[in-house]
Every structure is written in structure tokens, then in C-alpha cells.
Amino acid sequence: MFHSPANCNPKIQLKKLPTEYVKQIYFDTLVFTGESLRHLAAEVGPSQLMIGPDWPIPWEEDPVGHIMNTPELSDDDRYNILGANAIQCLNLKI
């Protein structure tokens, strides 16, 4: 079955706006440019970003530098993206 407005159940009511659900999703910072990273952080918030391993293909040669060199990110944003967000999301004990 295809999902389209004609095939959706009109009785289903979302409990919150679709944009609110985005705050429950985490995004990899592999976005190729500083402007893309800035835009992603502006749209979903830096708390929803995590540095990914880019394995098995290293798309970004310096993924940490990519985050560190995005001027719109604060030091706290960088700290969280580089590890703290993952620790919280995965409920890791360190």
C-alpha cells in the first residue's frame, strides 16, 4: 500500500506538530559543508546532532575539524555534538 494523503486515515490525529517529532530524531553531522552543518543545527537544534563514524567510507577527512570549524556552533554545541549527545542518547555510563 502506498502512503499518500488519499490513503491516510483522516481519523488519526497527531498529538503534536510534525516539527516537534523532529526533536526526537538524531542526525549525523556528515553534511559535507559548514553551511549545511549550520543549517542543520539551526533547523533541528545542536542537541539532535552527533558525529558519525563515516565507516566504511570516510566522506569527511577531518570530521572533528568540520565541527570545530563551523563558527555558528558554540563550544557547548561542539562538546555535545562530539560526544555528550551520544552519551545521553545511548544512556552510557562513563
N, C-alpha and C positions, 0 to 999 in steps of 0.2 A: 504494500500500500504506500502510496506517495503522500507525503505530508505537505499540504498547501492549505491556504485559507479555506478553500472549498471542502477539504477533507478533515478539517479540525472540528472538534466537538465544541460548539458555541456555549455549552453549559459549564465548561471548565473556566474557572476564574483564577487568575494568578493572585497570589497573596501579596505580591509586591511588584513593583515595576521591573521590566526586564533588565534595566540598567543596574538594579540592586543585586540581581543574581550574579552579575559580573564580579562583584566583590567577593564571591565565594570561589572564584577560579584563580589559579596561579598561572603566571605566564613566564616563559623562558625569555631571557634577555637577548637571545640571538635574533637581532633585528637589523644587522648589517651597518646601520649608520647611527651616529649620535643623535641626529634629528628624529629618527624613528624611535630610539630609546626614550628621548624626551617626550615625544608624543604619546607613547605607550604609558609612560609614568603619569602623564597628565590625564589620560583617559581612564585608567583603571586604578591609579594610585601606586606609589612605590612599595606599599605593603603587600602588593599582589605580584611582585616580581622576584624571580630567583635566577641566579646564574645557573646555566645548564652545562653539562659536561661536553656537549657537542661531539659526542662519541657516536659513531666511529669516524665521522668526517669533521675535522677541525675547521669549520667555516670561518671562525674568527681566530686569527693567530694569537691575539692577546685579549682574551675575553675580560680579564680583570681590568686591563688598561682601558678597554672600551667603556666600562662602567665608571672607572675613575676619571676619565677624560670627558664625561658628559657634564658640562658646567651647571646645568639646571638641577642636578641632583645635589642634595646636601650631604654632609659627611654621615649623618644618621641614615639617610637613604642608602648610601653606598654600603655602609656596615650591614644594614638589613638585607639588601639585595645579595651581598656576597656571602651571607651565611645565616644571619639571625632569622630571616623569614623562613628558611628551610627548617631550622631547628624548631621553631614554633609550629609550623605546619605539620611536621612529622612527629611532633611531641617527643623530641630526642632529649635524653638526659645527658648533659655533658658536665 
